[in-house]
């Protein structure tokens, strides 16, 4: 085809388009798979973080709820309880009986020291009794070593805790002040308490932006609500401790002169963490607090963090971003460690599908290319066959027409010349018959319509049957035919007609291409036993076969019209037909290895 490049260009364009589309789909699919894996990892990380926060807030809530339940008078080493009666059920006047504070002997986990700060900034601690209370505390079982340790902590605390004005700002402005010299006005006190009772709830953490996802926000809100309710309830119980009139629904001043108790709020000062609450009495305001043991508390909190969160750390709330994982009970945020990149298995189901798609696409393109190459090759072979056959037919037909016209018109009067013309016409007819028989035989083989008729006969008889035909073909070229038979030949069962056609084509090719120029050549047929078969070798004394010709020698119609016009007659079908016939008989036809010059072809039959 003169425009085969255009066909191949179209095929190449289609292949680039298809493979480009597959590459785009593959890239998008792998990207989606990676994003899905990252989303799953992020979801798993969020779940681990939420689980850790829930456990941590459980520890923090238990600590702060327990501290909010403590009565304000417990922050004195010894206090006077109310509603005390004797075993005779007689009321004991307030101030007659003193009771040691539970904090005096108790060691609270995660708390270094409990303290109370007055409006003048003076610090006291229930764990550090003063004066005669110290002797009484020793009698109650408190050791001197314990008292000295707590005294040391109290002195250290004095240099760490902020001024009272800083602590006061944590609870906002004071709306009601009572002159310390004026008599107690319970109506005014109760009115103030009713107005401010709703202001003692701790502020909820403000989490702005996206916090992992909506589920995390809901979970954080649930933890905050639960913590707030528990703390408010504990603070209310602490304020009502010792109330002289619990039956009334309105808040009253309890027997210890306390108007209100706020929940504990966190306070950072430098690297130290405190929890402070406001105790509002009739004539004074004080602040009770906890000095938190951060090392122990952090250690306990971090024990609740799963190992797959990496090297997670707790940082101050103001040092973390707004969308970080914040605790609701403690002023810390959890920062998970660096999570290793998710490794996707080499052969996931999705990747197997992509590989199968690529293999199918490449296989389809290769198959299409081979099919197109075969179609183009067949088209070229058909074009070459038409050209060569047309040329092969034109020469004998021209000869027939010319000689027949000359003989019919009586232009040839010499009898010897007439006989020569007739012999020429006979030779051309045999040439046409040979060409037509080859084409028809090859067509039958291609269609699968070839029928073989096997018969068993001696090898010598088979050769003798072919000798006259072969001899006549050699005599036409004025050459010699030599037939050599080995002595160990036996009988053979084969299609005699097919064998004759193969050997005749081989001898015909030897006569066309294998005879020396200007000399009387020789064609040799050697028949010998080869293994379990019979080998027929046809040799000539010509120029031999070039190496580049050996690859296309057995192709059908390998001759072009130009080669057919400038070379020996033929269309390049004989050897292809011979090999197909040989293999149909269960044998084969190969190029031999002649000794010396010339070419050799070997037919092997079973």
C-alpha positions in Angstrom: 0.0 0.0 0.0 1.4 3.4 -1.0 -0.2 5.0 2.0 0.6 2.5 4.7 2.2 5.3 6.8 -1.2 7.0 7.0 -2.8 3.8 8.4 0.0 3.4 11.0 -0.3 7.1 11.9 -4.0 6.7 12.6 -3.3 3.5 14.7 -0.6 5.3 16.6 -2.9 8.3 17.3 -5.6 5.9 18.6 -3.1 4.1 20.7 -1.8 7.3 22.2 -5.4 8.5 22.9 -6.4 5.2 24.5 -3.2 4.9 26.6 -3.4 8.5 27.6 -7.0 8.0 28.8 -5.9 4.9 30.7 -3.0 6.8 32.3 -5.3 9.6 33.4 -7.8 7.2 34.8 -5.0 5.3 36.6 -3.5 8.5 38.0 -6.9 9.7 39.3 -7.8 6.3 40.7 -4.5 5.9 42.6 -4.9 9.4 43.9 -8.4 8.6 45.1 -7.1 5.4 46.7 -4.4 7.3 48.5 -6.9 10.0 49.7 -9.2 7.2 50.9 -6.3 5.6 52.9 -5.4 9.0 54.3 -9.0 9.7 55.2 -9.2 6.3 57.0 -6.0 7.0 58.8 -7.3 10.5 59.8 -10.6 8.9 61.0 -8.7 6.3 63.0 -6.5 9.1 64.5 -9.5 11.1 65.4 -11.1 8.1 67.1 -8.0 7.5 69.1 -7.8 11.2 70.1 -11.4 11.3 71.1 -11.0 8.1 73.2 -7.9 9.6 74.8 -9.7 12.9 75.6 -12.6 11.0 77.1 -10.3 9.0 79.4 -8.3 12.1 80.3 -11.4 14.2 81.1 -12.6 11.3 83.2 -9.5 11.7 85.4 -9.7 15.5 85.4 -13.4 15.5 86.2 -13.0 13.0 89.1 -10.3 15.3 90.6 -12.2 18.5 90.2 -15.6 17.2 91.2 -14.1 15.7 94.4 -12.4 19.0 95.1 -15.6 21.0 94.4 -17.5 18.8 96.9 -15.1 19.9 99.7 -16.8 22.3 102.1 -15.1 25.7 102.4 -14.4 25.2 106.1 -12.2 22.2 105.2 -9.6 24.7 104.2 -9.0 25.4 107.9 -6.8 22.9 109.9 -9.6 22.8 112.5 -13.1 24.0 112.1 -16.2 24.3 114.2 -19.0 22.1 112.8 -22.6 23.1 113.1 -25.7 21.1 114.2 -23.7 19.2 116.9 -25.6 17.4 119.7 -24.6 15.4 122.7 -25.5 11.8 123.4 -28.4 13.3 125.3 -29.6 15.1 122.1 -28.7 18.5 123.5 -27.5 21.1 121.1 -23.8 22.1 121.4 -23.1 25.8 120.9 -21.1 26.6 117.8 -17.4 27.1 118.5 -17.3 24.8 121.5 -16.3 21.7 119.4 -13.5 21.8 116.9 -13.0 19.1 114.2 -9.8 18.5 112.2 -10.1 19.0 108.5 -10.1 15.9 106.3 -7.3 17.7 104.3 -5.1 17.7 107.4 -4.1 14.1 107.2 -5.3 13.2 103.7 -2.8 13.0 100.8 -4.7 14.0 97.7 -3.5 12.5 94.4 -2.2 15.1 91.9 -2.3 17.9 94.4 0.8 19.3 96.1 -1.0 21.6 98.4 -4.4 23.0 99.3 -4.4 26.7 100.2 -6.6 29.7 100.9 -5.7 33.3 100.0 -7.3 36.2 101.8 -8.2 39.5 100.4 -4.9 40.8 101.8 -2.9 38.1 99.9 -2.1 36.1 103.1 -1.7 32.4 102.4 -2.8 29.6 104.8 -3.1 25.9 104.2 -5.2 23.2 106.1 -2.1 21.0 105.8 0.1 23.5 107.7 -1.5 24.0 111.2 -0.3 27.0 113.3 0.3 27.5 117.0 -1.6 25.1 119.4 -3.2 23.5 116.3 0.2 22.1 115.4 0.4 20.2 118.7 -3.1 18.9 118.3 -2.4 17.8 114.7 0.6 15.9 115.9 -1.6 14.1 118.5 -4.0 13.3 115.6 -1.3 11.4 113.8 0.3 14.0 111.6 4.1 13.6 111.7 6.6 16.5 112.0 8.2 15.5 108.8 4.9 15.8 107.0 4.3 19.2 108.6 7.8 20.5 107.6 7.3 19.3 104.0 4.0 21.1 103.8 5.5 24.2 105.3 8.2 24.2 102.7 5.6 23.9 100.0 3.6 26.7 101.4 6.7 29.0 101.5 7.5 28.0 97.9 3.9 28.7 96.9 4.1 32.2 98.2 6.7 33.0 95.5 4.8 31.2 92.7 1.2 32.2 93.0 0.1 35.5 91.4 -1.2 38.5 93.4 -4.7 38.4 94.7 -5.8 41.1 92.2 -4.9 38.7 89.4 -6.9 35.9 91.0 -9.8 38.2 91.5 -10.0 39.0 87.8 -10.6 35.4 87.2 -14.1 35.7 88.7 -15.1 39.1 87.3 -16.3 42.3 89.0 -17.8 42.3 92.5 -21.4 43.5 92.2 -22.3 43.6 95.9 -20.0 44.8 98.7 -21.1 44.9 102.3 -19.6 47.3 104.8 -17.9 45.2 107.4 -19.2 47.5 110.2 -22.8 47.4 109.2 -25.2 44.8 110.6 -26.0 41.7 108.6 -28.8 42.2 106.1 -29.9 38.7 105.2 -32.5 40.0 102.7 -29.8 41.9 100.8 -27.4 38.9 100.9 -30.1 36.5 99.7 -31.1 38.9 96.9 -27.4 39.2 95.8 -27.1 35.4 95.9 -30.2 34.9 93.8 -28.9 37.3 91.2 -25.5 35.7 91.0 -26.3 32.1 91.4 -26.2 31.5 87.7 -22.8 33.1 87.3 -20.9 30.4 89.1 -20.9 27.9 86.2 -17.5 27.4 84.7 -17.0 28.7 81.2 -17.1 26.1 78.5 -14.1 25.7 76.3 -14.5 27.6 73.0 -13.5 25.5 70.2 -13.5 27.4 66.9 -13.1 26.0 63.5 -13.3 22.4 62.5 -12.3 19.9 65.1 -11.6 16.8 63.1 -15.3 16.6 62.0 -18.8 17.1 63.3 -18.6 13.9 65.3 -15.7 15.2 67.3 -17.5 18.5 67.9 -20.5 16.6 69.3 -18.4 14.4 71.4 -16.5 17.4 72.8 -19.8 19.2 73.6 -21.1 16.1 75.3 -18.0 15.9 77.5 -18.2 19.6 78.3 -21.9 19.4 79.2 -21.4 16.4 81.5 -18.4 18.0 83.2 -20.2 21.3 83.7 -23.2 19.6 85.3 -21.1 17.5 87.6 -19.0 20.5 88.8 -22.0 22.8 89.3 -23.7 20.1 91.3 -20.6 19.6 93.4 -20.1 23.3 94.0 -23.8 23.7 95.1 -23.4 20.9 97.6 -20.2 22.5 98.9 -22.0 25.9 99.3 -25.0 24.2 101.1 -22.8 22.4 103.6 -24.0 23.4 107.1 -27.0 25.4 105.8 -29.4 26.0 108.7 -32.5 26.0 106.6 -32.3 23.4 103.8 -36.0 23.1 103.4 -36.4 26.5 101.8 -35.9 26.7 98.0 -34.2 30.1 98.0 -30.4 30.2 98.8 -29.6 31.3 102.3 -26.5 32.2 104.2 -25.3 29.1 105.9 -24.2 28.8 109.4 -20.6 29.6 108.5 -21.5 32.9 107.0 -20.9 31.8 103.4 -23.0 33.5 100.6 -21.6 31.7 97.6 -19.0 29.2 96.4 -17.9 29.2 92.8 -16.6 26.1 91.0 -12.8 25.7 90.6 -11.4 27.5 87.6 -7.9 26.9 86.2 -5.2 29.5 86.5 -1.8 29.4 84.8 1.0 31.4 86.3 4.2 30.8 84.5 4.7 27.1 84.3 2.6 26.4 87.4 -1.0 25.3 87.3 -3.5 26.2 90.0 -7.3 25.7 90.4 -9.0 28.4 92.4 -12.5 29.1 93.6 -14.1 32.1 95.1 -15.6 31.9 98.6 -17.9 34.9 99.2 -18.8 35.6 102.8 -20.9 38.3 104.3 -18.0 40.6 105.1 -15.1 39.1 103.1 -14.0 37.3 100.0 -11.3 34.7 99.9 -9.9 32.3 97.3 -9.3 28.6 98.0 -7.2 26.6 95.6 -5.2 23.6 94.6 -1.5 23.6 93.6 -1.5 20.9 91.0 1.3 18.4 90.8 1.7 18.6 87.0 4.3 15.8 86.6 2.1 13.2 88.3 -1.1 14.4 86.6 0.5 14.4 83.2 1.9 11.0 83.7 -1.5 9.6 84.7 -3.1 11.4 81.7 -0.6 10.2 79.2 -1.1 6.6 80.4 -4.5 6.8 78.8 -3.1 7.7 75.3 -2.9 4.7 72.9 0.5 3.8 71.6 -0.5 4.3 68.0 -0.8 8.1 68.5 3.0 8.3 68.3 4.8 10.7 70.7 1.8 12.6 71.8 2.3 15.5 74.2 0.1 17.7 76.4 0.5 21.5 76.0 -1.1 24.5 77.5 -4.4 25.5 75.9 -3.2 28.9 74.8 -0.2 27.2 73.1 -2.3 25.0 70.9 -4.4 26.0 67.9 -8.1 26.5 68.2 -8.9 23.3 66.3 -6.6 21.1 68.4 -7.9 18.4 70.7 -8.7 20.3 73.9 -9.6 18.9 77.3 -12.7 20.3 78.9 -11.8 19.6 82.5 -8.1 20.6 82.4 -6.4 23.5 80.6 -4.4 21.3 78.3 -4.6 20.2 74.7 -3.5 16.9 73.3 -1.1 17.0 70.3 -0.7 13.6 68.7 2.8 12.7 67.5 3.7 12.4 63.9 1.9 9.5 62.3 3.9 7.5 59.8 2.6 7.7 56.2 0.1 5.0 55.4 1.7 2.3 53.3 -0.7 1.0 50.6 -0.1 -2.7 49.7 1.4 -3.2 46.3 -1.5 -5.3 45.0 -4.8 -4.0 46.3 -8.0 -5.1 44.6 -8.2 -1.7 42.9 -4.6 -2.0 41.6 -5.2 -5.5 40.4 -8.2 -4.2 38.4 -6.0 -1.4 37.0 -3.3 -3.9 36.0 -5.9 -6.2 34.4 -7.2 -3.1 32.5 -3.7 -2.1 31.3 -2.9 -5.7 30.2 -6.2 -5.9 28.4 -5.6 -2.5 26.7 -2.1 -3.4 25.7 -3.1 -6.8 24.5 -5.9 -5.3 22.4 -3.5 -2.7 20.9 -0.9 -5.4 20.1 -3.6 -7.7 18.6 -4.9 -4.8 16.6 -1.4 -3.9 15.4 -0.7 -7.5 14.4 -4.1 -7.8 12.7 -3.5 -4.6 10.8 0.0 -5.6 9.9 -1.4 -9.0 8.7 -4.1 -7.3 6.6 -1.6 -4.9 5.1 0.9 -7.7 4.4 -1.9 -9.8 2.8 -2.9 -6.8 0.7 0.7 -6.3 -0.4 1.0 -10.0 -1.1 -2.1 -9.9 -3.2 -0.9 -6.9 -5.1 2.4 -8.5 -5.7 0.7 -11.7 -6.7 -1.5 -9.9 -9.2 1.5 -8.0 -10.6 3.7 -11.0 -10.9 1.0 -13.4 -12.2 0.0 -10.8 -14.7 3.5 -10.5 -16.0 3.9 -14.3 -16.0 0.7 -14.7 -18.0 1.5 -11.9 -20.4 4.8 -13.4 -21.7 3.4 -16.9 -22.8 0.1 -15.3 -24.0 2.1 -12.9 -26.2 4.2 -15.8 -27.5 1.0 -17.9 -28.2 -0.6 -15.0 -30.0 2.5 -14.1 -32.1 3.4 -17.6 -33.1 -0.2 -18.7 -33.8 -0.8 -15.6 -36.0 2.4 -16.3 -37.9 1.5 -20.0 -38.4 -2.1 -19.1 -39.3 -1.1 -16.5 -41.9 1.4 -18.9 -43.4 4.3 -16.6 -42.7 6.4 -19.6 -41.6 7.1 -22.0 -44.5 10.2 -23.8 -43.2 9.1 -27.0 -41.5 12.0 -27.0 -39.1 11.1 -23.5 -38.0 7.4 -24.5 -37.6 8.5 -27.4 -35.4 10.6 -25.0 -33.3 7.6 -22.6 -32.9 5.4 -25.5 -31.9 7.9 -26.7 -29.3 8.1 -23.2 -28.0 4.3 -23.0 -27.7 4.3 -26.4 -25.9 6.9 -25.2 -23.4 5.0 -22.1 -22.7 1.8 -24.1 -22.2 3.6 -26.4 -19.7 4.9 -23.3 -18.0 1.4 -21.9 -17.7 0.0 -25.3 -16.5 2.7 -25.4 -13.9 1.9 -21.9 -12.7 -1.8 -22.6 -12.6 -1.3 -25.9 -10.7 0.8 -24.2 -8.1 -1.7 -21.4 -7.6 -4.6 -23.9 -7.3 -2.8 -26.2 -5.0 -1.8 -23.3 -2.7 -5.4 -22.0 -2.7 -6.7 -25.5 -1.7 -4.2 -25.7 1.1 -5.1 -22.1 2.3 -8.8 -23.0 2.3 -8.2 -26.4 4.0 -9.7 -28.3 1.0 -6.5 -30.2 0.1 -7.1 -34.0 0.1 -4.1 -36.4 0.4 -4.3 -39.8 -1.1 -1.7 -42.0 0.7 -0.3 -45.1 -0.8 2.6 -47.4 0.2 5.4 -48.2 -2.3 9.1 -48.7 -2.4 11.2 -45.6 -2.5 13.0 -46.8 -5.7 9.6 -47.2 -7.4 8.6 -43.7 -6.3 11.8 -42.2 -7.8 11.4 -44.1 -11.0 7.9 -42.8 -11.4 9.1 -39.2 -11.1 12.3 -39.7 -13.2 10.8 -38.9 -16.7 9.1 -35.7 -15.6 12.2 -34.5 -13.9 14.5 -35.5 -16.7 12.4 -33.7 -19.2 12.6 -30.5 -17.2 16.3 -30.8 -16.9 16.7 -31.5 -20.6 14.9 -28.3 -21.4 17.8 -26.4 -19.9 20.4 -28.7 -21.5 21.6 -29.9 -18.1 22.2 -33.2 -16.6 20.1 -35.0 -13.9 21.9 -37.3 -11.4 19.8 -39.5 -9.1 21.6 -41.2 -6.2 19.9 -43.8 -4.0 21.3 -45.3 -0.8 21.2 -49.1 -0.3 19.2 -49.1 3.0 16.0 -47.6 1.6 12.7 -49.2 2.5 9.1 -48.5 1.5 7.3 -45.2 2.2 3.6 -44.4 2.7 2.7 -41.0 1.3 0.8 -39.0 -1.3 2.8 -39.7 -4.4 1.3 -36.8 -6.4 2.2 -34.3 -3.7 5.8 -35.6 -3.5 6.1 -35.4 -7.3 4.9 -31.8 -7.2 7.4 -30.9 -4.4 10.4 -32.5 -6.1 9.4 -31.1 -9.5 9.3 -27.6 -8.1 12.7 -28.1 -6.4 14.2 -29.3 -9.7 12.5 -26.5 -11.6 14.0 -23.9 -9.2 17.4 -25.6 -9.6 17.0 -25.3 -13.4 16.0 -21.6 -13.2 18.5 -20.4 -10.6 21.1 -23.1 -10.0 22.8 -23.7 -13.3 26.1 -22.1 -14.0 26.2 -19.4 -16.8 27.6 -20.6 -20.1 28.2 -24.2 -18.9 26.3 -27.4 -18.8 25.2 -27.7 -15.3 24.1 -30.6 -13.1 21.1 -31.2 -10.8 21.5 -33.9 -8.3 18.7 -35.8 -6.4 20.0 -37.8 -3.5 17.7 -40.1 -1.6 18.8 -41.5 1.8 17.6 -42.7 5.1 17.5 -40.1 7.9 16.5 -41.4 11.3 13.0 -42.9 11.0 12.3 -41.0 7.7 13.4 -40.6 4.1 15.4 -37.5 3.0 15.2 -36.2 -0.6 17.9 -33.7 -1.2 18.0 -31.6 -4.4 21.4 -29.8 -5.1 22.5 -27.5 -7.9 25.8 -25.9 -8.8 24.6 -22.3 -9.1 25.4 -19.1 -7.1 23.7 -20.3 -3.9 21.3 -18.5 -1.6 22.2 -15.1 -0.1 21.7 -14.8 3.7 19.1 -12.0 3.4 17.1 -14.1 1.0 16.8 -17.1 3.3 14.4 -15.2 5.6 11.8 -14.6 2.9 12.5 -17.6 0.6 9.5 -19.6 1.9 7.1 -16.7 1.9 4.3 -17.0 -0.7 4.5 -14.4 -3.5 7.7 -13.0 -2.2 8.6 -11.8 -5.7 7.6 -8.3 -6.8 6.6 -7.5 -10.3 10.0 -5.9 -10.9 11.8 -9.0 -9.8 9.5 -11.2 -11.9 10.3 -9.0 -14.9 14.1 -8.9 -14.5 14.7 -12.3 -13.1 13.8 -15.8 -14.0 10.1 -16.6 -14.6 8.0 -17.3 -11.5 5.9 -15.6 -8.9 7.7 -16.8 -5.8 5.1 -19.4 -4.8 6.9 -22.7 -5.4 8.9 -23.0 -2.2 6.1 -21.8 0.0 3.8 -24.4 -1.7 6.4 -27.1 -1.3 6.8 -26.5 2.4 3.1 -26.4 3.0 2.7 -29.7 1.1 5.6 -31.3 3.0 4.1 -30.4 6.4 0.7 -31.6 5.3 2.3 -35.0 4.6 3.8 -35.0 8.1 7.3 -34.0 6.9 9.2 -30.8 6.4 11.2 -28.9 3.8 14.4 -27.1 4.8 17.4 -25.5 3.3 20.3 -27.9 3.2 24.0 -27.4 3.7 25.6 -28.2 0.3 29.3 -29.1 0.1 30.8 -26.4 -2.2 28.9 -24.0 -4.4 25.2 -24.1 -5.1 22.0 -24.5 -3.1 20.5 -27.5 -1.4 16.9 -28.2 -0.3 16.0 -31.3 1.8 12.5 -32.9 1.9 12.1 -35.2 4.8 9.2 -37.7 4.9 8.2 -40.1 7.7 
